Amino acid sequence: MKVIVFVTPKKNVLDPQGAAVGHALTSLGFKNLKDVRIGKTIEIEVDGETGPDFSASMDKFCHELLSNPVIEDYRWELAE
């Protein structure tokens, strides 16, 4: 199965990359732009079954390795 992890800057953390992309989109004529946030996506292929232990392990890996919990939020989902 495939797990997709999404890591994004926390809402209260400055995102200079997002600001730069937002400025560029506005200068290219994108008029309805409200906000841009830049993050990362991590795809992980795993064997086994899902369940409480699997979910706890994924949360631990995301919290301790794949994100910086001081400045980033994460969420993960199973891909079809």
Backbone as CSV, one residue per row, in Angstrom:
resi,resn,N_x,N_y,N_z,CA_x,CA_y,CA_z,C_x,C_y,C_z
1,MET,0.844,-1.172,0.000,0.000,0.000,0.000,0.886,1.232,0.000
2,LYS,0.318,2.334,-0.432,1.060,3.584,-0.495,0.504,4.559,0.532
3,VAL,1.420,5.186,1.279,1.073,6.233,2.230,1.614,7.542,1.669
4,ILE,0.787,8.564,1.658,1.226,9.887,1.211,1.209,10.813,2.417
5,VAL,2.356,11.438,2.676,2.513,12.358,3.794,2.615,13.773,3.237
6,PHE,1.808,14.680,3.760,1.821,16.084,3.361,2.380,16.901,4.522
7,VAL,3.442,17.649,4.269,4.067,18.489,5.291,3.973,19.938,4.818
8,THR,3.424,20.805,5.664,3.249,22.214,5.305,3.672,23.107,6.469
9,PRO,4.059,24.346,6.160,4.383,25.265,7.253,3.135,25.531,8.095
10,LYS,3.326,25.687,9.406,2.196,26.041,10.262,1.638,27.391,9.822
11,LYS,0.366,27.609,10.071,-0.303,28.827,9.625,0.371,30.102,10.146
12,ASN,0.936,30.063,11.354,1.527,31.262,11.936,3.017,31.411,11.616
13,VAL,3.568,30.539,10.750,4.978,30.592,10.377,5.107,31.260,9.011
14,LEU,6.026,32.214,8.907,6.285,32.894,7.645,6.726,31.884,6.590
15,ASP,6.192,31.999,5.390,6.526,31.106,4.285,7.063,31.950,3.123
16,PRO,8.370,32.243,3.104,8.909,33.103,2.058,8.772,32.518,0.650
17,GLN,8.870,31.193,0.517,8.676,30.574,-0.798,7.246,30.791,-1.282
18,GLY,6.293,30.578,-0.400,4.896,30.792,-0.753,4.631,32.239,-1.129
19,ALA,5.228,33.169,-0.391,5.058,34.594,-0.695,5.633,34.927,-2.063
20,ALA,6.809,34.375,-2.391,7.424,34.632,-3.691,6.566,34.075,-4.832
21,VAL,6.054,32.871,-4.670,5.196,32.279,-5.697,3.900,33.075,-5.818
22,GLY,3.341,33.499,-4.686,2.133,34.324,-4.716,2.356,35.624,-5.461
23,HIS,3.493,36.263,-5.218,3.815,37.513,-5.914,3.950,37.264,-7.417
24,ALA,4.632,36.168,-7.789,4.811,35.845,-9.205,3.468,35.557,-9.875
25,LEU,2.597,34.820,-9.214,1.279,34.532,-9.790,0.471,35.818,-9.986
26,THR,0.541,36.716,-9.004,-0.168,37.992,-9.120,0.375,38.795,-10.298
27,SER,1.699,38.822,-10.458,2.287,39.582,-11.560,1.976,38.956,-12.914
28,LEU,1.631,37.663,-12.920,1.248,36.994,-14.175,-0.248,37.118,-14.460
29,GLY,-0.974,37.813,-13.598,-2.376,38.079,-13.865,-3.369,37.272,-13.067
30,PHE,-2.926,36.482,-12.107,-3.844,35.719,-11.266,-4.449,36.677,-10.260
31,LYS,-5.683,37.088,-10.480,-6.288,38.172,-9.711,-6.963,37.737,-8.411
32,ASN,-7.432,36.522,-8.312,-8.196,36.091,-7.143,-7.353,35.360,-6.104
33,LEU,-6.064,35.558,-6.139,-5.161,34.862,-5.240,-5.322,35.364,-3.805
34,LYS,-5.511,34.436,-2.886,-5.651,34.793,-1.482,-4.373,34.484,-0.709
35,ASP,-3.801,33.283,-0.871,-2.603,32.897,-0.144,-1.954,31.717,-0.854
36,VAL,-0.649,31.599,-0.722,0.094,30.462,-1.266,1.002,29.944,-0.162
37,ARG,0.967,28.641,0.065,1.852,27.987,1.028,2.575,26.864,0.290
38,ILE,3.872,26.766,0.473,4.674,25.735,-0.171,5.016,24.670,0.866
39,GLY,4.811,23.417,0.512,5.122,22.309,1.402,5.815,21.196,0.643
40,LYS,5.769,20.008,1.203,6.370,18.852,0.536,5.455,17.648,0.673
41,THR,5.583,16.749,-0.279,4.815,15.506,-0.298,5.807,14.349,-0.290
42,ILE,5.553,13.373,0.548,6.418,12.206,0.655,5.554,10.970,0.418
43,GLU,5.952,10.131,-0.537,5.231,8.892,-0.826,6.026,7.720,-0.273
44,ILE,5.352,6.853,0.470,6.003,5.705,1.109,5.233,4.442,0.745
45,GLU,5.927,3.451,0.219,5.326,2.138,-0.055,5.583,1.244,1.145
46,VAL,4.533,0.629,1.673,4.665,-0.241,2.842,3.902,-1.547,2.616
47,ASP,4.331,-2.588,3.320,3.615,-3.861,3.356,2.888,-3.948,4.681
48,GLY,1.843,-4.716,4.714,1.155,-4.943,5.973,-0.250,-4.392,5.981
49,GLU,-0.847,-4.484,7.142,-2.234,-4.067,7.331,-2.294,-2.760,8.102
50,THR,-3.371,-2.015,7.874,-3.587,-0.802,8.641,-4.292,-1.152,9.952
51,GLY,-4.184,-0.277,10.892,-4.809,-0.481,12.194,-4.243,0.521,13.179
52,PRO,-4.612,0.385,14.444,-4.129,1.352,15.447,-2.602,1.396,15.566
53,ASP,-1.952,0.243,15.512,-0.484,0.233,15.610,0.154,0.906,14.409
54,PHE,-0.388,0.658,13.228,0.129,1.278,12.009,-0.041,2.795,12.081
55,SER,-1.206,3.241,12.485,-1.468,4.682,12.588,-0.538,5.340,13.599
56,ALA,-0.328,4.698,14.736,0.573,5.244,15.753,2.003,5.325,15.221
57,SER,2.430,4.306,14.492,3.779,4.319,13.909,3.928,5.432,12.890
58,MET,2.949,5.593,12.020,3.016,6.658,11.013,3.073,8.027,11.676
59,ASP,2.247,8.245,12.694,2.277,9.527,13.404,3.640,9.772,14.043
60,LYS,4.224,8.740,14.610,5.546,8.884,15.227,6.594,9.227,14.174
61,PHE,6.603,8.509,13.046,7.579,8.777,11.987,7.429,10.192,11.442
62,CYS,6.188,10.609,11.226,5.936,11.956,10.698,6.381,13.021,11.691
63,HIS,6.050,12.822,12.951,6.370,13.807,13.982,7.871,13.895,14.255
64,GLU,8.542,12.748,14.294,9.947,12.723,14.702,10.941,12.823,13.551
65,LEU,10.526,12.475,12.328,11.492,12.429,11.232,11.088,13.271,10.024
66,LEU,9.861,13.129,9.580,9.473,13.732,8.306,9.071,15.194,8.397
67,SER,8.788,15.682,9.593,8.419,17.092,9.748,9.184,17.694,10.927
68,ASN,9.214,19.000,10.939,9.747,19.731,12.079,8.539,20.258,12.847
69,PRO,8.156,19.615,13.950,6.903,19.966,14.621,6.865,21.386,15.187
70,VAL,8.002,22.046,15.269,8.019,23.424,15.749,7.417,24.367,14.700
71,ILE,7.713,24.102,13.421,7.274,25.033,12.368,6.406,24.399,11.287
72,GLU,6.199,23.070,11.354,5.442,22.393,10.299,4.310,21.549,10.871
73,ASP,3.249,21.447,10.082,2.163,20.512,10.340,2.279,19.369,9.331
74,TYR,1.703,18.250,9.668,1.679,17.132,8.723,0.319,16.448,8.799
75,ARG,0.038,15.731,7.735,-1.094,14.807,7.715,-0.696,13.698,6.738
76,TRP,-1.250,12.542,6.929,-0.961,11.447,6.021,-2.259,10.748,5.666
77,GLU,-2.220,10.107,4.500,-3.390,9.348,4.052,-2.931,8.149,3.240
78,LEU,-3.797,7.164,3.176,-3.540,5.988,2.353,-4.012,6.268,0.941
79,ALA,-3.168,5.960,-0.032,-3.530,6.150,-1.440,-4.306,4.928,-1.917
80,GLU,-5.160,5.135,-2.862,-5.958,4.038,-3.444,-5.093,3.165,-4.314
